[in-house]
Each structure stands twice: as C-alpha cells, then as structure tokens.
Amino acid sequence: MNQEIFDKVAAMIAKQLKLDVSEVTPDKRLLEDLKADSANIMVMIMDLEDEFDLTVEDAVISELKTVGDVADYIEKHQ
C-alpha cells in the first residue's frame, strides 16, 4: 500500500468523521469501526474523487469496506 495515498485518505476520513487520524488504520471498517453512515460515505467518495482526480463506480462503493480497501482502490485507479 502506498503510504502517501494512505496518509491522505486517512486524513480525509478522519476529518469527515471528526476522528483523530491515529484512529484511522488500514484494517478499520468504515461502517462498523469508524461509525460512518451512508451520507458520510457518499461525501467521502466525492472528496476522494476530487482529491485524486478519479471516478469511483457506484457498484464498487459497497465493496470498499475498510480504510485499506479505499487506499488500495485509489492506488490501483490513479
């Protein structure tokens, strides 16, 4: 996993969910562990699309379960 991408993703998720960035680790599940809801996820996806200049397909969003999944997806699709 690209550390620079992960750090940026973690910082964005922490800001969105009002968490300390140290709580956002690759294995944390967005819904269960970080308590994100569907609105948080949609805003996060839009922010990530803007930040990394990519498009996340709707069908893929439900497959992004952990912070690591999100970072890996961005790394593979940049």
N, C-alpha and C positions, 0 to 999 in steps of 0.2 A: 504494500500500500504506500502510495506517495505521501510522505509526511506533510509536505506543504499543502497539498489538497486536503488531507485530513484536518490539519490545524484550521484551515479556512472554514471548512464545513462545520467543525466542532464549534468554532466561534459564532458562526451564523445561527446554529441550532441553539446554543446557549443563550444568545441574545433574544431569539424568537420566543423561547420557553422561559425566559427570565431565570436561568440557572447559572451557577458558577461553571466556567468552562472545564474545570477539573472533573466535574460530574459527567461530562460527555466523553465517553470512551468508545472504542470501536465496537465492543460487544453489547453496548446498551441498546435495548429495543426502544424504538421511538414511542410506541403507544404504551406498552406495559411498564417500562422502567422510567422513561422520561415524562410520562403522562401527557404526551401530545394528543390533541384531538384532530378530527378531520380538517377543521379550519386551519389549525397550526400547520398541518402537513401541506395543505394547498399553498399557504403563504410561503412556507419554507421552499417548496418546489419552485415557485415563481421567482423567489430571491436567488436560488441556486442557478436557475436558467439564465437570469440576468447576469449574475456574477461570472459564470463560466461560459456564457455565450453558447448554450446548447438547449435542446428541447428534450424534455422527459416525456415519453409517450404515456398516455393515461393508463394503458394496460400494465405498464412497468411499475407505476407508483405503488400498487398493492404488494409488489414483490420486495420493495425496499423496507425491510423490517428493522435493521439495525443501522447505527451510525456508520459502521464499516461498510455495509451494503451501499449506502449513499455515496460514500467516498470512492469505493471501487467502481460504481457505475459512472461517476463523473470522470475518473481516471481513464476508463475504457472508451468514453464517448467524446472526449475532448478533441 
